[in-house]
């Protein structure tokens, strides 16, 4: 185990993360994963996403998002990651535009959780996907057409039916595990726990070994994507699931 005090000083690589304001999972998971990467430190900025309503249903709040990126850029991170899953409901291209605008503004390479998942699925030839989310049916229904437009088929879904963004983080482990097991019965190429305030990351490794199918958590995908974009080998994080054994360049 790495002594946390040893991480305070010495050479390091910074990765910057933008997280939704009501999210309490991204920072926890990022810090936990980076405990296995002593040369990398995580730094965070927030953009407003709270409650059950979204004032920007079909796009990003560009002023808030770019300001969050600009503030992160003051710390000179190697990359900036939007560790949020909204791209799954408004389109992967929206995330590509977001990354381009962040880089244009800051000069720093950028990625998102959704784009990291997309890179992984393409590299592993996974096309038949199962989704597990905390969402209500209405919002969850927006996601399969977006994945279909990117060339994927959603063959199974399980949703917790929760409306409030903060409440996503309180869904019990047993409920998440049950949803993952239920969609695994359809034998998808991969299962995605899709929402970055969904506390599934710590369950992934055991579920993969139990079910014999790749399980990609959106939060850890964001961290993995940031590490890859910062040119960091990721195998040290393999206890967070098979994702970290993949050395896929993102640029």
SVG drawing of the C-alpha trace seen along z (x, -y; Angstrom):
<svg xmlns="http://www.w3.org/2000/svg" viewBox="-41 -31 51 48">
<polyline fill="none" stroke="black" stroke-width="0.4" points="0.0,0.0 1.3,-3.4 1.8,-5.8 -0.6,-8.8 1.9,-11.1 4.5,-10.1 2.1,-11.5 2.2,-15.0 5.6,-15.9 7.7,-14.8 7.3,-14.6 3.8,-13.9 1.4,-14.1 -1.9,-15.9 -5.2,-14.9 -8.1,-17.3 -11.7,-16.1 -14.9,-18.0 -17.8,-16.4 -21.5,-17.2 -22.1,-19.4 -24.3,-16.9 -22.0,-14.0 -20.3,-12.3 -19.0,-9.3 -16.5,-10.6 -14.0,-12.1 -14.2,-9.0 -13.6,-6.6 -10.9,-8.7 -9.0,-9.1 -9.3,-5.3 -8.1,-4.3 -5.2,-6.8 -4.0,-5.3 -2.5,-2.7 -0.8,-5.4 1.6,-7.2 2.9,-9.5 -0.6,-10.8 -2.7,-13.2 -6.4,-14.0 -7.8,-17.6 -11.5,-18.5 -13.8,-21.2 -17.7,-21.2 -20.5,-22.2 -24.1,-22.5 -26.1,-19.3 -28.5,-18.8 -32.0,-17.4 -34.2,-15.8 -34.5,-18.6 -32.0,-19.6 -32.2,-23.1 -30.0,-21.9 -31.7,-18.8 -30.3,-18.6 -26.9,-20.3 -24.2,-21.2 -24.2,-24.4 -21.3,-25.7 -20.5,-28.7 -20.3,-26.5 -18.5,-23.6 -15.8,-25.7 -15.3,-27.8 -14.8,-24.6 -12.2,-23.5 -10.5,-26.9 -10.1,-26.7 -8.7,-23.2 -6.2,-24.4 -4.7,-26.8 -3.2,-23.6 -1.6,-22.6 -3.0,-19.0 -1.8,-16.6 -5.4,-16.2 -9.0,-17.1 -11.8,-14.6 -15.5,-15.3 -16.5,-12.4 -20.2,-12.7 -22.5,-10.5 -24.7,-13.1 -23.1,-12.3 -25.1,-9.0 -28.4,-11.0 -27.4,-13.9 -24.9,-12.2 -21.3,-11.1 -20.6,-14.0 -21.6,-16.4 -18.7,-15.0 -16.3,-15.3 -17.3,-18.9 -16.8,-19.4 -13.3,-18.0 -12.4,-20.1 -13.7,-23.3 -11.8,-22.5 -8.6,-21.9 -9.1,-25.1 -9.7,-27.1 -6.9,-25.6 -4.4,-23.9 -4.9,-20.7 -6.1,-17.4 -9.5,-16.3 -11.7,-13.2 -15.0,-12.1 -16.3,-9.1 -18.6,-8.3 -15.8,-8.6 -13.5,-6.4 -16.3,-3.7 -16.7,-4.1 -12.9,-3.6 -13.0,-0.5 -16.0,1.0 -14.5,0.4 -11.1,1.8 -12.7,5.0 -15.3,5.4 -18.1,5.2 -21.4,4.4 -24.2,6.0 -24.4,4.1 -26.4,4.2 -27.0,1.1 -27.5,0.8 -28.4,-2.7 -30.1,-4.4 -32.4,-6.4 -36.2,-6.6 -37.6,-4.9 -38.2,-8.2 -34.6,-9.3 -33.2,-5.8 -35.1,-5.6 -33.0,-8.4 -29.8,-6.4 -30.3,-3.4 -30.9,-5.5 -27.6,-7.4 -25.7,-4.2 -27.4,-2.9 -26.3,-5.9 -22.7,-5.1 -23.1,-1.5 -24.1,0.4 -27.2,2.4 -28.6,2.3 -29.9,5.8 -30.9,5.5 -31.5,2.8 -32.1,2.5 -32.9,-0.7 -33.4,-1.6 -36.0,-4.2 -34.5,-7.0 -35.1,-10.6 -32.8,-12.8 -29.2,-13.1 -27.8,-12.9 -29.9,-9.9 -28.3,-7.9 -25.3,-7.5 -27.4,-5.9 -28.5,-2.8 -27.5,0.3 -24.8,2.7 -27.2,5.5 -29.6,3.7 -26.8,2.9 -25.5,6.5 -29.0,7.8 -29.5,5.5 -26.1,6.5 -26.9,10.2 -30.3,9.8 -28.9,8.3 -26.0,10.8 -28.6,13.5 -28.9,12.0 -25.2,12.8 -24.1,9.3 -20.6,8.5 -20.3,6.1 -22.3,4.6 -22.1,0.9 -23.0,-0.6 -23.8,-3.9 -24.0,-7.0 -21.1,-8.7 -23.0,-9.1 -23.8,-5.4 -21.6,-3.6 -20.8,-0.5 -17.0,-0.7 -16.0,1.4 -18.3,4.2 -17.0,4.6 -14.1,6.9 -16.0,9.5 -19.0,9.3 -16.7,9.9 -15.2,13.0 -18.6,14.3 -20.4,13.7 -17.6,14.1 -18.5,10.9 -16.8,7.5 -18.4,4.9 -17.4,1.3 -18.2,-1.2 -18.6,-4.8 -16.7,-6.4 -13.7,-4.2 -13.8,-4.5 -13.4,-8.3 -10.4,-7.7 -8.9,-5.1 -9.5,-7.5 -7.7,-10.3 -4.7,-8.0 -4.5,-6.8 -4.6,-10.4 -1.8,-11.3 0.2,-8.4 0.2,-6.4 0.3,-2.6 -2.9,-1.5 -2.3,2.1 -1.7,1.1 -5.4,0.5 -6.5,3.9 -8.3,4.6 -10.9,2.1 -11.8,4.5 -10.6,5.7 -10.8,2.1 -7.4,1.3 -5.7,4.2 -6.5,2.5 -3.7,0.3 -5.8,-1.7 -4.4,-5.0 -7.0,-7.8 -5.2,-10.2"/>
</svg>
